[in-house]
Amino acid sequence: MTAVPGKIGAHRAPLQKTDPLPKKGSDFGPSLFSVCSVGHAWIEQPIFFVDFEGSRASGILEFGVAEVHGDGIVNARTRLCRATGPVRFEDTAVHGLRESALSALAPFAEEWAYFSSLRELGPLAAHYAGVENALLKSVWPYPRSSPDFARPGKRIVDWGPWVDSARLYAQFYPQFDSGRLESLVASCGLQGELDRLALQHCPPERRHYHAALYDALAGALLLGSLARDPQLAALTTMQLLALSTLDGEKRDALQQERLFEER
């Protein structure tokens, strides 16, 4: 139950014309595509979709990682972790994890080599990435020196910038009523595919929302679905990262390839 690595491969069915992703025509508005297009298309770059269950008080109790490449998910991994602080009753009511059931497990801090290696291979992604970034930094403030995927050829000592599926969908699909993960999955017609992946790769008792790998797979499916639109598939990794931030100054810096140069 503690580790479920596996190949997801190419069993995912191609998007059909009847699938309920909204038709956008040929334009999203010039502002969305005015960012600098240096670098290769994001669909050529591995992206690691991350979800954590836990809090700063309890520590990370569970992680899930789904590797996205193009419109497919090619790897997945999850593990439960020992709490490093008290697990509140109200948190257990959400994620279903109890401190006593985790006491014999290794803490999340033992995953340093794994998460550092992910950051070296590609950008991290999450749904509302600020939460995952804060939890990750609460354990390790910085990774090893890694490629800066916002500036090709540069290096950086930071877990970000992150790809944020919530921010991307808010811009590309403003007609959706909610940015909640489960609402977007339903709106995009991906719930059936998510449940099929969960049957293969999630522990039986963790095949639901607010379980780390289930949520990571959900976000990865949303991200992969963007690759099936030719206009979105043509975005560079730099553009995807720039469109994932709400910070205007940081977004401008990403667009001009100056992010963190003054540090």
Beta strands, then each sheet from edge to edge (+ up, - down):
strand 1: 6-7
strand 2: 47-55
strand 3: 59-69
strand 4: 72-80
strand 5: 124-126
strand 6: 146-147
strand 7: 155-156
strand 8: 163-164
sheet 1: 1+ 4- 3+ 2- 5- 8-
sheet 2: 6+ 7-
end
